[in-house]
C-alpha cells in the first residue's frame, strides 16, 4: 500500500480517532554498545499489542504499547539467551515491557510523547520524539505509520549488571503501524 498523505508539521498528524497497533507490522529496534564499548550491538523487540487515540487537540492524544521482552533478538543466540536470563532482563519474571503515555507535546513542529515505561519490575519516565513530517504518514486506507526515537537508560530500570562491559544506554527506534479501531 502506498503512503500518499503528507502530514503537516504542526497540528493533528492523523485524523482523530482510535487506532489499534498492528503487531505484525510494528517493531522496536535498538542499538547499544558491547564488548567494553568496542562494538555496536543491534537488535529488535516485537510489539505485542497497543493502541493510539488521536484526540482533538492532538496534545490530548494517548499511546499504550506492550513489548514482548522474550522477543529480544540480536541474531546471536548465546547473547540473546544471556540477556533474557535473570542476569539482565529476567524475562521469566518480567515478560513484558509496557509503555503508557502521560503527555503529548508539540514545539516548533516537533512532537514528543512522554510517558511511563515499565520494564524489569521498574517504572520510569521516558520521552519519545516522533519524526514529523517524514516519520508519520496516514495512507489512503486510514492506516497510521510512524517512527519515533528515544534513548533508554537501562540502569533506570534496575538492569545494572556488567557495568563497563555493556553500555548503559540504548538508542531506540520505534516503528508503529496502527489501523483504525
C-alpha positions in Angstrom: 0.0 0.0 0.0 1.5 3.4 -0.9 1.8 6.2 1.6 0.1 9.1 -0.1 -0.9 11.7 2.6 1.5 14.4 3.5 1.1 15.4 7.2 1.5 18.9 8.4 4.5 19.8 10.6 2.1 21.2 13.2 -1.5 20.4 14.2 -3.1 17.0 14.2 -0.9 14.4 12.5 -3.7 11.9 11.9 -7.4 12.0 11.9 -8.9 12.0 15.4 -10.0 8.5 16.5 -8.9 5.2 18.0 -6.2 3.1 16.3 -5.0 -0.4 17.1 -1.3 -1.2 16.7 -0.6 -4.0 14.3 2.0 -6.3 15.9 2.9 -7.9 12.6 3.9 -4.6 11.1 5.4 -2.9 14.1 8.8 -3.3 15.7 11.2 -1.7 18.2 14.8 -1.5 17.0 17.8 -0.7 19.2 21.5 0.0 19.1 23.8 -0.2 22.0 27.5 -0.9 22.7 29.0 -4.2 23.8 32.5 -5.6 24.3 33.6 -2.7 26.6 32.2 -0.2 24.1 34.1 -1.5 21.1 31.3 -3.0 19.1 27.8 -1.9 18.1 25.0 -4.3 19.1 21.9 -4.1 17.1 18.6 -5.8 17.8 14.9 -5.8 17.9 11.9 -6.4 20.2 8.4 -7.4 18.9 5.4 -5.2 19.7 2.7 -7.5 21.2 -0.2 -5.0 21.3 -1.1 -1.4 21.7 -3.4 1.4 21.0 -3.3 5.0 19.9 -6.0 7.5 20.4 -5.6 10.7 18.4 -7.6 13.4 20.1 -8.6 17.0 19.2 -6.5 18.8 20.3 -3.7 16.4 19.3 -2.0 17.2 22.7 -4.7 15.2 24.4 -3.8 12.0 22.4 -2.7 8.8 24.2 -0.5 5.8 23.3 -0.1 2.5 25.0 2.1 -0.4 23.9 3.2 -3.8 25.2 6.5 -5.1 24.0 7.3 -8.9 24.4 10.5 -9.0 26.5 11.2 -12.5 25.3 11.3 -11.3 21.7 14.8 -9.7 22.3 16.8 -10.6 19.3 20.3 -9.6 18.2 20.8 -12.6 15.9 23.3 -14.1 18.4 21.5 -16.9 20.2 24.1 -17.2 23.0 24.0 -13.5 23.8 20.2 -13.4 23.4 19.7 -16.2 26.0 22.0 -14.4 28.4 20.3 -11.1 28.0 16.9 -12.8 28.6 18.2 -14.6 31.7 17.9 -13.4 35.3 21.3 -11.7 34.9 19.8 -8.9 32.8 16.1 -8.7 31.5 14.8 -11.7 33.5 12.0 -12.3 31.0 10.7 -15.2 33.1 9.8 -12.8 35.9 9.1 -9.7 33.7 7.6 -11.0 30.4 6.6 -7.6 29.0 7.8 -4.0 28.7 4.9 -1.6 28.9 4.6 2.0 27.8 1.7 4.3 28.7 1.8 8.0 27.6 1.2 10.7 30.1 1.6 13.8 27.8 1.9 14.7 24.1 3.5 18.0 23.3 4.4 19.9 20.2 7.0 22.6 20.0 8.2 24.1 16.7 6.8 21.2 14.7 8.5 18.6 17.0 6.1 16.1 18.7 7.2 14.4 21.9 5.3 11.7 23.6 6.2 11.5 27.3 5.2 8.5 29.4 6.0 5.7 31.8 7.9 2.7 30.7 7.6 -0.4 32.9 10.5 -2.8 32.4 12.2 -5.3 34.7 9.8 -4.5 37.5 10.6 -0.8 37.5 8.5 2.1 36.1 10.4 5.2 35.0 9.6 8.2 32.8 10.7 8.3 29.1 10.2 10.6 26.2 9.9 9.6 22.6 10.3 12.1 19.8 8.1 11.4 16.8 9.7 12.0 13.4 7.3 14.6 11.8 6.6 15.0 9.0 8.7 12.3 7.3 8.2 9.7 10.0 4.4 10.0 10.3 2.1 9.0 7.4 -1.5 8.2 7.0 -2.3 6.2 3.9 -5.4 6.1 1.8 -7.0 3.3 3.9 -6.5 5.3 7.2 -3.6 3.2 8.4 -1.2 5.3 10.5 2.6 4.7 10.3 5.1 6.5 12.4 8.7 6.3 13.5 9.9 7.7 16.8 13.2 7.8 18.7 14.4 7.7 22.3 17.4 6.9 24.4 16.7 4.4 27.2 19.0 4.2 30.3 18.9 0.5 31.4 20.2 1.4 34.8 17.0 3.4 35.4 15.2 0.0 35.2 17.5 -1.9 37.5 19.3 -3.6 34.7 22.8 -2.8 36.1 24.9 -5.9 35.7 28.1 -5.9 33.6 28.8 -2.1 34.1 31.6 -1.2 31.8 31.3 -4.2 29.6 27.8 -3.4 28.3 26.6 0.1 27.5 24.3 1.8 29.9 22.1 3.4 27.2 20.2 2.0 24.2 19.2 4.2 21.2 15.7 3.0 20.4 13.7 3.5 17.2 10.0 2.6 17.4 8.2 1.8 14.1 4.5 1.5 14.7 1.7 0.8 12.3 -1.9 1.2 13.5 -5.2 0.6 11.9 -8.5 2.4 12.7 -10.2 0.5 15.6 
